[in-house]
Amino acid sequence: MSETGRRKFLAVAGAGTAAGVIGLTAGPAAARTTRRHDGSATESVVAYVEDPTSDEVVLMVGDDEVVVHDLDLVNRLLNAAGGQ
């Protein structure tokens, strides 16, 4: 799969998850709001968890790919995605 095709696929797949995440913000997690700092992304971001048992999240930010190791983030994304 080409790089552009993969990004489009992941962006479309992530759109459904984003709707679920928006619905969750009104719950208990809303009490611990994280503020963005000056160096935060200003472009679209797609998060991809290839292995749900790992702590790795791949973030596609514009044309760049960033790998983050954050088990809490993986768990929050998987919980937000639910059984979808």
Secondary structure as UniProt FT lines:
FT   HELIX           3..24
FT   TURN            25..26
FT   HELIX           28..31
FT   TURN            38..39
FT   STRAND          45..48
FT   TURN            52..53
FT   STRAND          56..61
FT   TURN            62..63
FT   STRAND          64..69
FT   HELIX           71..81
FT   TURN            82..83
//
